[in-house]
Amino acid sequence: MARVLNNSYEELVEKAQELFWLKGFKGVSVKELSEYLSISPSTIYNKYSKDDLFLDSLDYYTSNYSDPFLSQLRETTEGLDSLKDFFYTLIDALLDKTFPRNCLMVNTVVELRNENDNVVKRYDDYMTVLEDSYKVVLEKAHALGQIKDRNKIDDYAQYLLGVIFSLSILYKLKPKEELRQYIDEEMSFIN
Amino acid sequence: MRYKEYNVNRVLEKSIPLFWNKGFNGCSINEIVETTGVNRFSLYHEFSNKEGILYQSLKLYRERYTKDQLSILSSDGNLVSILKRFYLSFLEETRPILGCYIIHIGTELADSDKEVNQFVDNFLNEIKNMFVALLTKNNYENQDAAVRARHLLGLYCTSMSFCLIHTPAEREKYIQNGIKVITS
């Protein structure tokens, strides 16, 4: 218990998030989680719960990884070229393990699907921010003349939501050049 | 001999939803013993290890649960409706699991397990080649067909992951929109 007092809850969440990102929710046992956090299993059962630590890990991930990444995207000025760079950066981060695995939110969708309502709520928020960020960039692309028909922006934004999901498996199968080519081609469909 | 074959496939059939629901790394050999009703000794004797069960289950799934779906791509008719029917055929509630087991296992293990990586890559290539043939039949030029086929494959990966959290209506809309963006 002495160790718990030394760790703020935020620090525990930050550490827990590392482990969940690597191994998923079901892939982490309470025993393993407690060892990783240097607290006793009973503390997890009685005080925090694995579920809460996981939900807070998702929030930690969103505010520390995806939100900053997406607000950078929204501030870009080159339309489709900026969007391409955004996906290139994502590919690099996946391949050089800056990100330990692909997007935690994508992993969670694949792993837990709609099993937990609190998690579903987080997908909804995440997808809304992602789709809105794409729309901001696509509007700029329209202003730059890269997209002719403004009415198509919503369809394109919805389409682009899938890219992080297809990349989440393709990056494990294809070399970097092919992944970049894949992104170039995706951009060529938007016109 | 027949008795054993029957048993092997029964073990695999029961392992598929188990790995699907808990993830390969998320379930222990004890859980496989409990779910299949086959003791640990027999499992190890037949499959050598947990990985052996996984590899065999992928093969069984491909044989039993993807052949009819893939054959949709060789049917005649309107391109968009064939594609839509193909994607949605993996998302029918009557299937043992929703989506594609091969994509699911690939997302978990394709970077850490070479055999899974090869298996998933082969499967995806097979689908991609069928997309190419379908597009060529619909008068897309060779190179153009190859490009679009890669992205129809991307849409396949997406439909088997992202679409699992969709309602049937959202799913249909997303897939329809994807087909439209890629083929037009």
Interface residues (C-beta under 8 A of the other chain):
Chain A: K23 G24 K26 G27 V106 N107 V109 V110 E111 R113 N114 V120 Y123 D155 Y156 Q158 Y159 L161 G162 V163 F165 S166 S168 I169 L170 K172 L173 Y182 E185 E186 F189 I190
Chain B: K22 G23 N25 G26 L98 I103 H104 G106 T107 E108 A110 D111 N117 V120 D121 L124 V147 R150 H151 G154 L155 C157 T158 S161 F162 L164 I165 Y174 N177 G178 K180 V181 I182
